[in-house]
Amino acid sequence: LQSNGCCIGPDFAEENIEREKETMIKIAGNSYLVSPNLPDFHGCSPGWSSAFYGAECFDSEVHSYMKNLGKQKSSESQNIDAKKVELEQLLMMETKNYRKTLKFYQKLLQKERRSKGPEAKSMLPKLRGQLQEMKSKVQFLELAKKYVQAKQWGVESCVLPTVIHNGRTDTTDVTPIDESSLLLYYNIEKHQCSNQNGIRVLQAGTPLGLMAYLYSRNAFLEGYVQQFLYTFRYFCTQEEFLQFLLDRISSTLSSASLDPSTSLTKICNRSFYILQAWIEDCYSIDFATNTGLLCTLKEFISSKVAPLNGYGERLLSLLEDASARKSGSAHQCPSMDKCEEEGEENRKTLHSLCKKLSEDVSRKAPLLFFLLQNFNWKLCKSMGPIAQHQRERLCTISSVLPKPCYNSFTEFPVSFAKADEVGPYLLLEYSAQQLCCQLTLLQQEVFHKCHPVHFLNSRALGVKDKCVAVQKAVSTETVSLKVCNLFLSKCIQDQYLLQLLRNADSISTWVAAEIVTCHTSKLQVSLLSKFLLIAKCCYEQRNFATAMQILAGLENLIVRQLPAWKILPAKVAEIMEELKAVEVFLKSDSLCLMEGERFKTLPTIPSAHVLAMHVQQLETGGFTMTNGAHKWTKLRNIAKVVSQVHAFQENPYTYTPDFKLQSYLRQRITHFKDADISALAADNCANFHQIPAEKHSRKIQDALRRMKATFQ
């Protein structure tokens, strides 16, 4: 409900301006004038803040503000319309003023950078304050508009049995349904309740009762709708939920009138409202992965809704847009798994180039330069001739890797085949901050594809409380769902979490492999220091995912036993303890990253494995009471924890991408992702403690002397 994607602070930069412009376009693009024959269903998804804050999302300020709107009308329906019109006018004016001020600020910022306007320095701080104030006002009006939308189309709790009865397909069963048999509440004191309208809090309910509660007047205001969309798979399948909504639409669509006060109209409009919210928020995990579910919905809209209600065209258009966005993201290649395909294409292109160019020896040097320029591989300037022991070690190291970057070393120039051996040197050419930014952007690409639902029921996917969450040998297809499946057996679960954890494991393995393949202790110290500084930059920038992945690589049993740790500078070695303290902090509380206001203004990427473990802890224990009702308090807590995924995705990093460095990092991570660290370390003498020959012979003589004394 709240747009916390960007906050203007003292370090307001040009990239923040671009993010503000995107937010402005999104706000300004809203359609404020709707057809009088159709309800306003623009943007039905309540958003992560509804699931996280619940009833506290709409504070007392919003309640008091809404009471003062539309008072000139007498009836309830006219009062709601007056509130909406007044809100839309205010929102349009504030948005327009905010856009003008933002453009003016951008011009002053450019003048100040060019040092052409001394008066710009004095005006910039004032404009920052004005922009922050204007943005807060726009966000507040958006929140108030959501409040008006949330209060519409709901029914009183006593009417909920009617909601169930209207959707029954079996007309012979006319047994009356009591609300107490569907839902269980507990009472709280009025002064303890932040929601002025609510004294009863939902505690548990049957699957049918929990679905019916979506039609309650306060379901949106309490955050129940968004929490339900996150967690309903624990007690019903996607097909059952969709059929429940379609049955209510079928039974009320033909008899629903334009009078919003009738129960049939409220049930019909609330059904459309919930359906659109489900599509907007969960299309990628429920509809895109289940073609049967999508076909059922499209067929129903085309045959039943479109002929009677123009809103059917909106739903079909919404489904097409969601499908296009899903297809567009699928064609991108941001993950480490896609790097292998890119590398294969590069190898084919490289092979064809080598065939076309002359085999004359005099042209080998220009050929190498051409290849390095076009395929983003770089050789370190400071790297001299490769020592003889490195030449011998080349084939051995390559043999223990699961998949070499090249099919045959003989097809390419010898120096080019050794490009993979300069990896550590190239890493040292970049600063820790540069590597941190690009690793963060790579991690962000993977993280922004996940959904809060992906972190539910992770035990069934084989995710355990270990340093390595997913075994490398286990594929997505071979995961057994018989372990502990908390979802219904017929409920389809997207397994993107496994890909997220495998990417994390690949980065940890890459960190360990880069270190153990260094041929000197001095180089190992430099690389250890580099990775520690990168991890420190990452957690300071709230990229906890990459920081914990680097920590896992450094805590590898082989890496921890390296002699290089003893000669590591003390200040750099202290970073290791800082990283362990950060890990303890992340594991201490499931909502530790949501404390305060920093997560609203600063981008954040959580550790996927730590978050999955927190959710598993909440999932421990029974989900049902003795009477068979599902514990909604338990489900609500789970929804609150996973909602932070959408909260963090709302505020992305805006670093400038270095595509050459990113391409190099992808290749190195893919190259080492399945490497055997112990086999790599065994082939490198720098990984062992060196004992002088004289001291070694003295130890043998002392041992023989002691053994001889035992026989005397």
Secondary structure, DSSP 8 states (H G I E B T S, - for coil): ----S----TT--HHHHHHHHHHHHHHHTS-----TTS---SS----HHHHHHGGGGS-HHHHHHHHTSSTT--SHHHHHHHHHHHHHHHHHHHHHHHHHHHHHHHHHHHHHHHT--HHHHHHHHHHHHHHHHHHHHHHHHHHHHHHHHHHTT-B-GGGHHHHHHHT-S-TT------GGGTEEEEE--GGG-SSTT--EEEEEE-HHHHHHGGGBTTTTTTTHHHHHHHHGGGTS-HHHHHHHHHHHHHHHHTT--S-TTSHHHHHHHHHHHHHHHHHHHHIIIIITT-HHHHHHHHHHIIIIITTT-THHHHHHHHHHHHHHHHHHHHT---SGGGHHHHHHHHHHHHHHHHHHS---GGGHHHHHHHHHHHTT----TT-----HHHHHHHHHHHHHSSS-SSS-GGGS-HHHHGGGGGHHHHHHHS-HHHHHHHHHHHHHHHHTT--GGGGTTGGGGT--SSSSSS-TT--TTT--TTS---S-TT-----HHHHHHHHHHHHHHHHHHHHHT-SSHHHHHHHHHHHHHHHHHHHHTTBHHHHHHHHHHHT-HHHHT-GGGGGS-HHHHHHHHHHHHHHHHHHH-TTGGGSSSHHHHS--B--HHHHHHHHHHHH-S-SB-TTS-EEHHHHHHHHHHHTHHHHHHTS-------HHHHHHHHHHHHHHTT--HHHHHHT-GGGS----HHHHHHHHHHHHHHHHHHH-
